[in-house]
């Protein structure tokens, strides 16, 4: 009997345990370290399933690596002693890389340098591979070195290949003809006479979306959600599309943006800049004063934005009750509030968490760290983007019923939480003194919202929100719609950011095809699912890069504050110490148990606390404590605190 092999993307966690998601299996297939072969985290692998053992998860072994996730690895050259001899090796920045390649050609001058290497030899999967340094980025811990390392570790690149830049320049030179051809398309509607505005962060350069407003004679409103028509410029099979597909997303680091598209497109030709004719793909809704959608139209348009607002500027107009476009903003805010209220009433989870922002000097060094202020105009824009994303996905379902066939589309899906994780969350919450009833690991979104409302303003609010988010499934892209648990939407897609997200570009192309009743070939279903999976993987890498850049800047910011005392919240408890988060810049670090000299403390796992043997003093998860910063290691991105007692 021939053994069937399967393909998938491997995720390596912990000390070398692999997981591969396989269609038809509820749980990921598990691959122990000795069965990883030559696979590294993120590789596409061919696996062979092992005989299923009763009561155990399905295991497998890697047969071969189909394609590598990374052509290079980024990390630091380190030294260790093996059999009395000094050996130089590579310590990867990406902790999901489970190997430590030897560097036989490295020299003492390379020690503690951040480098890019390639694996040049790996004869035995049970031995460490051999690597060669292909580029030295700089000394570990330096600002530019670390930022370049973060970019390169995720497989991203700021600079575009010359052929891609040339293709973008060609479009820019031909924009007049491209625009004339678009205007001549009878399917494209002209919205240039309708009041239109963009509302974005004050430092935004790419404007994905605009809102148009028109009061109708029947008392209703026509609200247009106009999205940059990237699909008109970036065509399937061309080099710009191949590059965008490979990148998958723009990456937003603390001090720079790594764009998905060349800036001549993302910041100019495709961007919905004020007072310039621009091509858009639009979702236009007739909405009653009570925010009921009673009519809709989807299609390509021409717009001209009358005003470029920053969130704060639009909020100021609303707060003052007067100013440019006050009436339009006021009505849209009223409608947005109703949409928001309905969404939460239906079970959407209010997971907003504070974001940390930095003020940098001319050398990129952080001189101030602070929590980002959220004004209500941000929520209003989110309300209308969510409406468009939801209604577009629902319209695909309506078209499928109309044409009496399945229609391929790229959805943004969010599965129900894993029951085991929900039970763990309930135990965690009970330890903090909160009631959170579950039914064998199942929970309603309304119950989570009830909890989130209960903790507002409490010291442990962010801690509990983080724990609740970690108990949720991850939102991903897929052609198979299962709905979005977190938003309580049966249908949901990402349609509103094609300048910076490749799945949105796919969504535009597929919607246009379905509006025109162009049938997608059955063989293309798998192609779109593969692109959805790849986009999900690139998104995860981008999120990791963004978090790594924040963590680095937090530690760098704290280097000048060694010896300073802070109020902090205990965010984690382990056998070796407690994790604490100071509340100004949201920096997290560790208080090692060995550093607490007033008593010998032991970890009581079941109570989420540490307890002193002599005094009985307890430090519990969620407690507020006073701590002093004793070390800030930018290279390792670690902060060490001591308790002030």
Secondary structure as the mmCIF struct_conf table of DSSP 4:
data_model
#
loop_
_struct_conf.conf_type_id
_struct_conf.id
_struct_conf.beg_label_comp_id
_struct_conf.beg_label_asym_id
_struct_conf.beg_label_seq_id
_struct_conf.end_label_comp_id
_struct_conf.end_label_asym_id
_struct_conf.end_label_seq_id
HELX_LH_PP_P HELX_LH_PP_P1 UNK A 2 UNK A 4
STRN STRN1 UNK A 5 UNK A 13
TURN_TY1_P TURN_TY1_P1 UNK A 14 UNK A 16
STRN STRN2 UNK A 17 UNK A 20
TURN_TY1_P TURN_TY1_P2 UNK A 23 UNK A 24
BEND BEND1 UNK A 26 UNK A 27
HELX_LH_PP_P HELX_LH_PP_P2 UNK A 28 UNK A 28
STRN STRN3 UNK A 29 UNK A 31
HELX_RH_3T_P HELX_RH_3T_P1 UNK A 33 UNK A 35
TURN_TY1_P TURN_TY1_P3 UNK A 37 UNK A 38
TURN_TY1_P TURN_TY1_P4 UNK A 41 UNK A 42
STRN STRN4 UNK A 44 UNK A 49
HELX_LH_PP_P HELX_LH_PP_P3 UNK A 50 UNK A 53
TURN_TY1_P TURN_TY1_P5 UNK A 54 UNK A 55
BEND BEND2 UNK A 56 UNK A 56
STRN STRN5 UNK A 59 UNK A 59
STRN STRN6 UNK A 60 UNK A 67
BEND BEND3 UNK A 69 UNK A 69
BEND BEND4 UNK A 71 UNK A 72
STRN STRN7 UNK A 73 UNK A 82
TURN_TY1_P TURN_TY1_P6 UNK A 83 UNK A 84
STRN STRN8 UNK A 85 UNK A 92
BEND BEND5 UNK A 93 UNK A 94
TURN_TY1_P TURN_TY1_P7 UNK A 95 UNK A 96
STRN STRN9 UNK A 102 UNK A 102
TURN_TY1_P TURN_TY1_P8 UNK A 104 UNK A 105
HELX_RH_3T_P HELX_RH_3T_P2 UNK A 108 UNK A 110
TURN_TY1_P TURN_TY1_P9 UNK A 111 UNK A 112
STRN STRN10 UNK A 113 UNK A 121
TURN_TY1_P TURN_TY1_P10 UNK A 125 UNK A 126
BEND BEND6 UNK A 127 UNK A 127
STRN STRN11 UNK A 130 UNK A 139
TURN_TY1_P TURN_TY1_P11 UNK A 140 UNK A 141
HELX_RH_AL_P HELX_RH_AL_P1 UNK A 143 UNK A 153
TURN_TY1_P TURN_TY1_P12 UNK A 154 UNK A 155
BEND BEND7 UNK A 158 UNK A 159
HELX_LH_PP_P HELX_LH_PP_P4 UNK A 160 UNK A 161
HELX_RH_AL_P HELX_RH_AL_P2 UNK A 162 UNK A 173
TURN_TY1_P TURN_TY1_P13 UNK A 174 UNK A 174
HELX_RH_AL_P HELX_RH_AL_P3 UNK A 175 UNK A 184
TURN_TY1_P TURN_TY1_P14 UNK A 186 UNK A 187
BEND BEND8 UNK A 188 UNK A 188
STRN STRN12 UNK A 189 UNK A 190
TURN_TY1_P TURN_TY1_P15 UNK A 192 UNK A 193
BEND BEND9 UNK A 194 UNK A 194
STRN STRN13 UNK A 195 UNK A 200
TURN_TY1_P TURN_TY1_P16 UNK A 202 UNK A 203
STRN STRN14 UNK A 209 UNK A 215
TURN_TY1_P TURN_TY1_P17 UNK A 217 UNK A 218
BEND BEND10 UNK A 219 UNK A 219
STRN STRN15 UNK A 221 UNK A 228
HELX_RH_3T_P HELX_RH_3T_P3 UNK A 230 UNK A 232
TURN_TY1_P TURN_TY1_P18 UNK A 233 UNK A 233
BEND BEND11 UNK A 234 UNK A 234
TURN_TY1_P TURN_TY1_P19 UNK A 236 UNK A 237
BEND BEND12 UNK A 238 UNK A 238
HELX_RH_AL_P HELX_RH_AL_P4 UNK A 239 UNK A 247
STRN STRN16 UNK A 249 UNK A 249
STRN STRN17 UNK A 251 UNK A 252
BEND BEND13 UNK A 254 UNK A 255
STRN STRN18 UNK A 257 UNK A 258
BEND BEND14 UNK A 260 UNK A 261
HELX_RH_AL_P HELX_RH_AL_P5 UNK A 263 UNK A 264
HELX_RH_PI_P HELX_RH_PI_P1 UNK A 265 UNK A 269
BEND BEND15 UNK A 270 UNK A 271
STRN STRN19 UNK A 274 UNK A 274
TURN_TY1_P TURN_TY1_P20 UNK A 275 UNK A 275
BEND BEND16 UNK A 276 UNK A 276
STRN STRN20 UNK A 277 UNK A 287
TURN_TY1_P TURN_TY1_P21 UNK A 289 UNK A 290
STRN STRN21 UNK A 293 UNK A 304
STRN STRN22 UNK A 305 UNK A 305
BEND BEND17 UNK A 306 UNK A 306
STRN STRN23 UNK A 307 UNK A 310
HELX_RH_AL_P HELX_RH_AL_P6 UNK A 311 UNK A 320
TURN_TY1_P TURN_TY1_P22 UNK A 321 UNK A 321
BEND BEND18 UNK A 323 UNK A 323
TURN_TY1_P TURN_TY1_P23 UNK A 324 UNK A 325
HELX_RH_AL_P HELX_RH_AL_P7 UNK A 326 UNK A 345
TURN_TY1_P TURN_TY1_P24 UNK A 346 UNK A 347
STRN STRN24 UNK A 356 UNK A 360
TURN_TY1_P TURN_TY1_P25 UNK A 362 UNK A 363
BEND BEND19 UNK A 364 UNK A 364
STRN STRN25 UNK A 366 UNK A 371
HELX_LH_PP_P HELX_LH_PP_P5 UNK A 372 UNK A 375
HELX_RH_AL_P HELX_RH_AL_P8 UNK A 376 UNK A 403
TURN_TY1_P TURN_TY1_P26 UNK A 404 UNK A 404
BEND BEND20 UNK A 405 UNK A 405
STRN STRN26 UNK A 411 UNK A 413
STRN STRN27 UNK A 414 UNK A 414
HELX_LH_PP_P HELX_LH_PP_P6 UNK A 415 UNK A 418
HELX_RH_AL_P HELX_RH_AL_P9 UNK A 419 UNK A 431
TURN_TY1_P TURN_TY1_P27 UNK A 432 UNK A 433
STRN STRN28 UNK A 439 UNK A 439
TURN_TY1_P TURN_TY1_P28 UNK A 440 UNK A 441
STRN STRN29 UNK A 442 UNK A 442
HELX_RH_AL_P HELX_RH_AL_P10 UNK A 445 UNK A 454
TURN_TY1_P TURN_TY1_P29 UNK A 455 UNK A 457
BEND BEND21 UNK A 458 UNK A 458
TURN_TY1_P TURN_TY1_P30 UNK A 459 UNK A 460
HELX_RH_AL_P HELX_RH_AL_P11 UNK A 461 UNK A 471
BEND BEND22 UNK A 472 UNK A 472
HELX_LH_PP_P HELX_LH_PP_P7 UNK A 473 UNK A 475
STRN STRN30 UNK A 476 UNK A 478
BEND BEND23 UNK A 479 UNK A 480
STRN STRN31 UNK A 484 UNK A 484
TURN_TY1_P TURN_TY1_P31 UNK A 485 UNK A 488
STRN STRN32 UNK A 489 UNK A 489
BEND BEND24 UNK A 490 UNK A 491
BEND BEND25 UNK A 496 UNK A 496
TURN_TY1_P TURN_TY1_P32 UNK A 498 UNK A 500
STRN STRN33 UNK A 501 UNK A 501
HELX_RH_AL_P HELX_RH_AL_P12 UNK A 502 UNK A 515
TURN_TY1_P TURN_TY1_P33 UNK A 516 UNK A 517
HELX_LH_PP_P HELX_LH_PP_P8 UNK A 518 UNK A 521
TURN_TY1_P TURN_TY1_P34 UNK A 522 UNK A 523
HELX_RH_AL_P HELX_RH_AL_P13 UNK A 524 UNK A 558
HELX_RH_3T_P HELX_RH_3T_P4 UNK A 559 UNK A 561
TURN_TY1_P TURN_TY1_P35 UNK A 562 UNK A 563
STRN STRN34 UNK A 565 UNK A 573
BEND BEND26 UNK A 575 UNK A 576
STRN STRN35 UNK A 577 UNK A 582
BEND BEND27 UNK A 583 UNK A 585
STRN STRN36 UNK A 588 UNK A 592
HELX_RH_3T_P HELX_RH_3T_P5 UNK A 593 UNK A 595
TURN_TY1_P TURN_TY1_P36 UNK A 597 UNK A 598
BEND BEND28 UNK A 599 UNK A 599
STRN STRN37 UNK A 601 UNK A 604
HELX_RH_3T_P HELX_RH_3T_P6 UNK A 605 UNK A 607
TURN_TY1_P TURN_TY1_P37 UNK A 608 UNK A 608
STRN STRN38 UNK A 609 UNK A 612
TURN_TY1_P TURN_TY1_P38 UNK A 613 UNK A 615
STRN STRN39 UNK A 618 UNK A 620
TURN_TY1_P TURN_TY1_P39 UNK A 621 UNK A 622
STRN STRN40 UNK A 624 UNK A 633
TURN_TY1_P TURN_TY1_P40 UNK A 634 UNK A 637
STRN STRN41 UNK A 638 UNK A 643
#
